[in-house]
């Protein structure tokens, strides 16, 4: 039978047979040798002094409170987080090499349109300069030679000779008939036909505006102003 009151000093050798019932109070001094087999359940309170050497196998469940000093070598088999940690890492990963540039304060302005060309047409045109109903073929060279202001005032002339007549700000087609080569290859073709800017705009406009001198005479239709 065990004694009713534990001894103040432990025995030098452990009992051959363990007692059937544990003592009501633990011994005042620890035993010199540890137990041969560990207890079935862990202690309710941790020991005040940690063991000199770490355990050979890690614990099955993680501790509730993290260790105050991290280990020198990371674990080879880390635990998997079920949910994110409540607090950020004390040493997060470093920042990016260079921060992103801030956006512009204001959007870019609309691109500036390419200024329109303002040139005299090299094409010849039919004009009734004397007002007698006689339409004669003339050119911008004829307009610039003399009486320029008077000749520019004739209806349809300033649109064809915009540079000479200083009418670059006016974006309009000439109302005069233009002498266009029949084969539309060169102004030096023998066969010429009279056509207006209305004819240019009627169909095949891009092709007809490509005829020499037409784009300068029909500035609005051909988009050169």
Helices and strands as residue ranges (DSSP letters): E 124-127, E 136-138, H 140-145, H 148-152, H 157-160, E 177-181, E 192-195, H 197-202, H 205-209, H 214-217, H 219-222
